[in-house]
Amino acid sequence: MRRLLIILTLMIAGSMFVVWPSMALDHDIADIRETAREIRLRISELDQQLKEHLRKAIEEYGNRPVECSDENPRSTLAECVEADANDLTRTAITIARAGDTEDDLTGDLADTEERFALFTQQMNKTNDLLARAGAKLYMNSLDVGPEMDQLRHNVIAYIELKQANELRTKQALLIATVAIILLAIFSLIFAVIQRFR
């Protein structure tokens, strides 16, 4: 009976060794997803600020002559913005991609990266036109850069930790299997020896 209790205690301890890291990872998943969502909301706010900044610049500098493109070398700022209205005055819409599994954070990272890239592209186009017109540039997007870097770092760290935990789980299961087999062999040997005595 005492041996059975020892074996059960070891099995419970082993299962905690396997389950505890995955519980910690669940908390990391929630934190990373929340951070990615907050960054996307922040980018949306910055996008609205960019549109408002451009609207005010058109009111003040709209009649200034600028070079829009090679095809349209001389035009006013307002005409350049109107010609490129799809990119400059409308908010880009992105389609969220879910990962293959619930704990796959690459989809969240890809969605946030895509939204940030589209916003950066719009901001660069807008600032290019504003610079040509001599208007004040929009620089607030620099606030999101460090947060994006931290999100990338957190996702990479999570993936590495998850792989390490999966390897540890496989090792623990292998050790437990070997221990059970050895225990069964020695119990059989002990039973045979006891019978011949």
Helices and strands as residue ranges (DSSP letters): H 2-61, E 65-66, E 75-76, H 77-83, H 85-88, H 106-133, G 140-143, H 145-196
